[in-house]
Amino acid sequence: MAVAEKMLLMGNEAIARGAVEAGVQVVTGYPGTPSSEVFGTLAHFAKEYGYYAEWSVNEKVALEVAAGAAYAGARALVTMKQVGLNVAADPLMTLAYIGVKGGLVLVVADDPGPHSSQNEQDTRKFAQFAKLPVLDPSTPQEAKDMTVAAFELSEQLGLPVILRPTTRTCHVCQDVTLGPLPLTRNECRFDKNPGWVILPGLAYKKHIWLNQKQKEISRLFSSMHFNRAEIKGKTGIITSGVSYNYVVEALEMQGWEASLLKIGTPYPLPEDLALEFLSQVERVLVVEEQEPVVEDQVIHLAWRHNLPVGVAGKHNGLVPREGELDVDKVTAILHKYFGFVGMEQAAAGNTVRRAPDLPLRTPVLCAGCPHRAVFYGFKEALKDYDPVFTGDIGCYTLGVIPPLNALDTCLCMGASVTIASGLSRVEQGRKHVAFLGDSTFFHTGVAGLINAVYNRADITLVILDNGTTAMTGHQPHPGIGRNATGDPARRIDIAGLVKGCGVDYIRQVDAYNLQEVMQAAREAVQYEGPSVVIARRECVALVKPGARYRVNTGACIECMLCVKNLGCPALSGEEKVVISEKCTGCGVCAQVCPADAIEEVSRHEV
């Protein structure tokens, strides 16, 4: 018997492998940590395995492109992070009514913590809202296997299926057993049918159909191998997703035993399996991250069947609703839960392990980041105006960190333009400046700018064009000139697009040229109506460092303005300025220095 091939894969890479094994034909997405590597891996192998892959301009567009492919019978996958699902919610909610012909899988990565997100929303709740099945992998192996199963389930049900990995599952690595690659793919043809047109009368009928599907999905889930029960006494634990790993490890560490129900499909609950489990225990603890999605369904199931089972978890405060769980937290939870039923003896000699706290590291813009220069230039140029600087989602969100202190608001993708527009309506006479990046401008900034032009909002938009989607891993976008698979693509000129939106004042500047930036800032805010400044410089992570700078100690007056005002990680010192090897040669500190004491030198001279 041949030994199955294994490969060390990150969770996101495992999901990508599962999509290839499932015969995916169209892959779309918008980058967002912790999901980005799923699409990145698929784009890398698209030509080799013969499927189509595109970075779309936002998640709504990505889902609609994938849905179109699925209408014709293709297997399609779309990737995003949890807040991206908000953008895609409009098509998603109606897709649940219309259904699909080919398998359509949404990989929506949640970020408990959060580590790199503006909220901790729980995609399982969104699945419940849309009445769509959701799979919750606990390991990379399960993530791969669930991806394959999700396509099959989607075609069986005629519904989109959500795969919801969380940060730890996305980024942990495991030896994953690989499955065979497909020999054939779905044949594709769109069959014209009135059922694809969702008029109100059809929507009502399809809602009935969707509600009836919930019981069918629950029955299917009860027989899926991703859900399993192990009976070891009258005290039970029900757990879902990555929390399952924490529970198992905590029980082993402490030498405790409990009946265990692993839920890999949290919505809808596999009721037959859960009911059988609940009938064999006297009380259960539900351990899951974020919202009580499984817990609420367990409580409802026990109530409906009049089972005398005590259910503990988030509703009695034993399991937190915020942040990530880990082995230490789960051990403490189990210690409290088991502590009054004689478990202290079983845990004799064992103590709750506590890992040392990690050192705090304040996030900071990279040394030489062009965004730093633009923020500094605008602050200096407009310091007599008391302006409001509205921010957006991306590397430039870090402009809020001292000493720059250059952002006053940050809400969601593209909101810098619209928040500034709203403020301008009630703070007439004050200057409102919105900052966003090139990728974010394409994502949802264009619509906000059109709205500002149409309604004559008196704002200035600063587009920080660093030629990439930097924060999520340097993915391409329409302004770069290449697509997701690295092929040449039509480059959409940002200045031309801005002009096409109806903006009359457009100024393009070199982000590293402080005088140019400051002059543009003063002119732009004096223009009545919407004005746009495009500050261009490639992301410093993508360019080879040139010359470096050093301090002429004889000329330095030790004012420390460069250190205090820029916050560049290459600059340090309390009384004397030190420029470290982190210097990339941007030269902004030399322009700030009032004594001309910072000199450019070749890299080998330092």
Secondary structure, DSSP 8 states (H G I E B T S, - for coil): -----EEEEEHHHHHHHHHHHTT--EEEE---TTTHHHHHHHHHHHHHHT-EEEE-SSHHHHHHHHHHHHHTT--EEEEEETTHHHHTHHHHHHHHHH--SS-EEEEEEB-SS-SSSS----HHHHHHHHT--EE--SSHHHHHHHHHHHHHHHHHHTS-EEE--BHHHHH-EEEEE-----S----------GGGS--HHHHHHHHHHHHHHHHHHHHHHHT-TTSEEE--SSEEEEEETTHHHHHHHHHHHHT---EEEEES--BS--HHHHHHHHTT-SEEEEE-SSS-HHHHHHHHHHHHTT---EEESTTTTSS-SSS---HHHHHHHHHHHHTTTTHHHHTTT-----------------TT-HHHHHHHHHHHHTTTT--EEE--SSGGGGGGSTTT---SB--STTHHHHHHHHHHHHSTTS-EEEEEEHHHIIIIIHHHHHHHHHTT---EEEEEE-SSBTTTT-B--TTTSB-TTS-B-----HHHHHHHTT-SEEEEEETT-HHHHHHHHHHHHHSSS-EEEEEE---GGGS----EEEE-TTT-----HHHHHH--TTEE-SSS-EE-TT-----HHHHH-TT--EEEE-GGG-
